[in-house]
Amino acid sequence: VDASYLKDSDGTEISPEKVFPSQYSNRKEYPGLWGAVIHEAAHAAHTGWLELLPASGQLPEGVNRHWLDAAILMEEPRIEHQQLRERGGDRRWLRACTKQIVMDEGGAPSSKGAIAKSMILVGGRAIAGVIDDTEAQSIFELAEAEFGADAMAGMKQIIEDVMDVADDDMEGMLALGHRWVDLLGEENDGTSG
């Protein structure tokens, strides 16, 4: 996260010199930034499975790179879901982060791969309870139009299943990444670019 994401609740950029996160009352002045801090703390608390990958950087035997990349993308809404299970009050901040950073990255996705990635990063956050379904509706509609109703139902089911994976379940995350890639194909799975 860099200073380009410092915005107030109205979306107006604010100066980094005016950010004092140690003063709780000031957090409302930059909800997206505070949400990003909470998001990273959720990674520290809940992304245990990535530490189980071989230290050599090699993929586990029989694992396709696309499966791992899909699992890593799905980790983003998964850890926020875990955070909300523990600290429901953080939804305000995570929602602001999603709206100000994730959803404000250059307009609607235009390729199948970009739509699949948005389905994970935006649609996944609706499934996780971070944003409302209505806030992800345009992504849901794009995904269904591009991939079809059956694939859309499959994507949602995979993302729902991700929410229940334990923090240290590498095999479970990789299996869900595998299902995602099998459903959409490597060229459209959202892991490239």
N, C-alpha and C positions, 0 to 999 in steps of 0.2 A: 504494500500500500504506500503510495507516495502522496505528496501534497496536492496533486491534481484532483484527488478525490475528496478534498476538504470542502464540503458544502453544508450549508445550514439546512434546516428542515424544508425550506422553500426552494432549495436547489441553487442558491446563490453561493459562489465561491467565497471562502473565508481565508484569512491569512493564517499561516501556521503559527505565527507568534501569539495568536489569540486562543490557542488550544491548551487547555489545562485539564487533562483527564482526571487528575487527582481530586478535582473539585466536582463531586457528583452532580451538583446542580448545573454545571456547565455542559454535561454530556448531551443534554437536549439541544444544545446549540449546534452539534455536529453528529447527528445520529448515525449517518452512514459510516463515518470513521469509527465511532464506538462499536458499531456492528462488526466492522472488519476486525477490530481487536478481539471481540468476543468470538468471532469465527476462528481466528488463529488459536485462541485459547482452547476452543473446542477440538481443533486438530491435536493440540498437545495432550488433551485429556482422552481422546477417543480414537486416534489413528494409530492403533497398535499393530495392526496387521501388516502394514508396510515395513515395519522393522523386522518382520520375519522373513522378508525376501533375502536371498543370498547377498552377502556383503560384497561379493565380487562384481555385482551389477548384472550378472547373468540371470536370465529368466529361469524359474524352476523348470525342470524337465517336463516337456510336453505342453508348456504354456506358450500361447501365441502372444506376441507383443500387443496386438489389438485388444485381447482380453484384459490384459493388465491396464492398458490405457483407459478402457471403458470403466473398469473397476475404480481407477483413480478418479475419473470424472464423477462417478456415482458416490464417491466418498464425500464430495462437497455437500450435497443435501443430507446425506446420512449423518454426518457429524453435527449438523445443525439440528436435526431431529433429536439426536441424543442430548444435545444441549438443552433443548426445550423440555425434554422429559425431566431433566434435573432442575432447570431454572426457567420456568415458563415465562417469567417476566422479561427475559432477554429477547422475546419475539419482536418487540418494538424496535430494538436495535438491529437485529438480523434482517428484519423486513426492510428497514431503511437502507441497509447495506445492499441488499438484493436490488432494490429499486434504483438506488443511486449509482451503483457500480456495475452489477451483473447485467441489469436490464438496460443500462444506458451505454452500451458498447457499440454504437453505430447502426442502429435501426434493426429492421426485421431480417432474419436469416434468409438467404436466397438459394442455398444449395441444400441437397438432401443431408449432407454431412453436417452443415451448420444448423439445420433444423433438428437433427438428432441430438447434437450437442446442447442446443437450447432446451430441448425436451428434458434432458438430464438436469441442466443447471437452473432453469426457470421452472419448468413443469415439476421437476423433482422437489423444488422448494415449496410448491403448492401441496404436493403429496405429503411432504414433511410437516406441513402446518405453519411454515414460515410466512408465506404470503397466501392470500385468498385465491381460490380457484378462478375467480373472475379476473384476477390480475395476471393469470397465466393463460387465460382463455384463447388469446390470439395464437399462442404457441401450440396449444392443444389442437386448434382448428387447422393450423398449418401442417402439423404432423399428420393429422388424419387425412387431409387433402393430398399430401405427398405420398404417404405410405399406405393408406387405407385403414378402414375401421379395425380389421383384425390385428394388423401390426400395431396400431395405436393402443388397442387393449393389451397387447403383449408388452409394449413398452411400459405402460402404467403398472402392469403386474410385476414386472422386473423391478421397477423403482420401488413399489410397495414392499417387495420382498427384501430389498436392500435395507430398509428401515429397521428390520429385525435382526440383522447380522450383528454378531458380537464384535466388540472392538478388536479382538485378537484373532478373528476367523479369516485368515488369509485364503483358505480353500473356498470358503463360502463366497467371499468377494470375487475371487477369480472365476468361480462357477457362474456367478451372475454376469460378470463381464463376458464370459463365453456365450451365455444365452443371448446377451445383447447383440454381440457380433453375429451369431447365427441367425438372429431375427432380421437384422438389417443388412448384413453383408459388410465386408471390410471397407469397401469403397464408400459406404454411406453411414458408417457407425458413429461418426462425429469425433473420432479420435485423431484424425489427420488435420494438420494446420492449425 
